[in-house]
Amino acid sequence: MIVSVASGKGGTGKTTVATNLASVMGDAVALLDCDVEEPNAHLFLAPEIEEEKEVGVFVPEVDQEKCIGCRACVTICRFSAIAAAGKKILVFPELCHSCEGCLEVCPEQAISAGTRELGKLVSGKAGQVLFHGGRMRIGEAMAPPLIRAVRTKEEARPDTIIDAPPGTSCPVITAMRGTDFVLLVTEPTPFGLHDLKLAVGAVQTLGIPAGLVINRAGLGNDMVRDYAAQEGLSILLEIPFDQDIARAYSRGQLLVEALPGWRQSFIDLFARIKSEVEGRAAG
Amino acid sequence: MIRELVILSGKGGTGKTSLTAAFASLAPNSLLCDADVDAADLHLLIRPEILRTEPFMGGCLARIREQDCTGCGRCLELCRFGAVRKDFTVDPLACEGCGVCVDLCPEKAIDFPVQQCGRWFCSSTRFGPMVHARLGIAEENSGKLVSLVRQEAMKLAEEQDRQLILTDGPPGIGCPVIAAIGGATALVLVVEPTLSGLHDMQRVTRLAAHFRVPAMVCVNKYDLNLEITAEIEAYAREKKMTVLGHIPFDPVFVEAMIASQNILEYAPRSKAAEAVKRIWAELTARASVQDLGIVDFNQVIQY
């Protein structure tokens, strides 16, 4: 089963939930850090890195000698990544979406495959947990290609937990698509509620079942709870607003290590999600 | 000379929106811009009255005309995004809008309509004008919408004679953030004193350094972890970023949110409100904000 942990609003506790869930499930799971712009999971899991791979995507390289100036490449490119300046063809690799249209249409084989570095794919073990994380190159605009690369590690263990980025646009969709369950983490505040509704919209667009974790419960009001009831969204866990929990988090410490009483709550959370997913598969 | 302050953080949930809303009370003659188009929240505090709504047109999506499709499979072969299904329909969530199938279909059986990806708004508020937007769920082109919102904010500021634009920025370091930084007068980084907060701030700082833009740092909820607060401030000074000050953790920020007010309206005598006022005083004393159109290169982030 593949569970993605998402939110809508940033800073609600996705990484907290994902890493603690992975930690208690140990050798049954792989954790994939798909918040490639600002990955944090490694801060809490402290994996021993066994492999670090550079991930790149296709960008065109133009052989100016072979180029006859037909501009078929310029015409097909919807992203203005390849342009003509007199007789010369210029490439803007940071704009390229790697569709390879230019490669396809060049009549002279003047275009070959170059690479734009997206960032790194890091793999290792955090205790019993299998860890894979993406770390986007600073200056890279597009997160989805690197997220897709991280997700190629999805079948490595029977169960996978994906730590998704905040928001509801293309990076999050790339992290959530095709997963079996989305665990939405929210805070019971007006911003939390507003962005949760957007996230629920995204999850519904993808047609994936979802459940809710309310983090920092007690700091806010009941509107998230009311909304959840209205939408038939199950509240699977509540983590109270608590100074000790906040301080442990600030130090980069797993909640289940700082306050081991929480282990069972996360084991139960995983079991609840599993039974939801298996229930649907059977039904 | 219109100046623009862009409020960023790297990490989500550090308090950018709450602080932007508070600055709106303190900045005379300003204009608000919500550039966090993916999960826009500023309007919840500001309660804008929308005066103008415009559609935001993003990229195009391929649509195969069933009646003209011969099932030759060329599109399936060409698509690098797995967007063409075996039944020759296009998955709109996977379609990247590259147009290669559209151009190379032997039957010209693929349409390529431009998509409305969201909407943007010009509004009036109790603090002055505001430009904001809403990106559709699961949409791309957030960077493009961020650029548009900032451009329109600049236009509106010129029309309405506003001297300062306060821009609430997005989290992360990807295309919406890149679109939010270029051309800013200065950045304000709102950082939380956690390992994650520090880590993420360092990444957005490295990104911002490329743009040769001055940056200022304030630590929100600073009393959560004094050691990390000190580390953040030390890092800021090392990179030649001005340390503006720090704000204590206070549940009153959430109460203000629930009341749809900023902290200065809701709890003007709170320690948090006092801290915000001190930060604003430091900020407005900065040369980069004062000087007319002169970028002081000694003040930019030294990486």
Interface residues (C-beta under 8 A of the other chain):
Chain A: G8 K9 G10 G11 T12 T15 E37 E38 N40 L43 I76 R78 F79 H97 S98 C99 E100 G101 E104 V105 M136 I138 G139 E140 A141 M142 A143 P165 P166 G167 T168 S169 C170 P171 I173 R177 E187 T189 P190 F191 H194 D195 L198 G201 A202 T205 L206 L219 G220 N221 A246 R247 Y249 S250 R251 G252
Chain B: G10 K11 G12 G13 T14 T17 D38 A39 D41 L44 G59 C60 L78 R80 F81 L93 E96 G97 C98 G99 V100 D103 L104 L135 I137 A138 E139 E140 S142 G143 P170 P171 G172 I173 G174 C175 V177 I178 E192 P193 T194 L195 S196 H199 D200 R203 V204 R206 L207 H210 L224 N225 I228 P251 V254 M257 I258 S260
